[in-house]
Amino acid sequence: MDLVLVAAYLLPFLFLAVFIGRINTRFVLFVIWGFIAAVPAYLLEPVLFSAAQNDIPVALASLTISPLVEEFFKALPILIIALVVQRQQDRDIFLYAMASGIGFAIIETGLLVSPGPLVVLIHSFSTALMHGCTCGIVGYGIVISGHFDRRAFPALIFGFFTLAVTVHAIYNTLGTVFFGLAGICTDLIFPVILFFALVACYNLDLATLFSHRTGT
């Protein structure tokens, strides 16, 4: 049982190392930011839930407030980088974003009150992919925005952030709709599909895709 729990907490690190292919100081710093981002997110969410409970159902609040708060704090450092750097085309920003999301997922797994180690293991794999990918969506949006006029940056980032929040809310919704074996399968399949879709987008030749803008 103890080995299963250890595997659950190490799984996101192993996934990150395999996917990125290298671990350097920047990636470690973004993982650490994911750890830190979990603190204000989990402190703020109960306050917002309490404030919203008189206006919207608790179930609806959990599907809207959590994705908004968590995606904001996870993506905060890459958003700051994008604002400071006039034209961000470093494709590694996508990987930094995934590292931040996975760091966040590790803390979330640690806070999970679980009925058993197997559930922790499944939750660790599922949320590591989900949090990594939703934050990666924002990172990918920043890379995309580097190929457009700077004036389009706010609209593009808002659009990709909204997409990340929506995907996160869909994941949460599926978790409340499906239970038992169906719920486990859904939790495992949805993030995997999301991951491969995002990797396919990431591997697009952006220079060629946007070459019409420069007339080449």
Secondary structure, DSSP 8 states (H G I E B T S, - for coil): -HHHHHHHHHHHHHHHHHHHS---HHHHHHHHHHHHHHHHHHHHHHHHHHHHTTTS-HHHHHHHHHHHHHHHHHHHHHHHHHHHSSS---THHHHHHHHHHHHHHHHHHHT---SSHHHHHHHHHHHHHHHHHHHHHHHHHHHHHTTS-GGGHHHHHHHHHHHHHHHHHHHHHHHHH--HHHHHHHHHHHHHHHHHHHHHHHTS-HHHHTGGGTT-
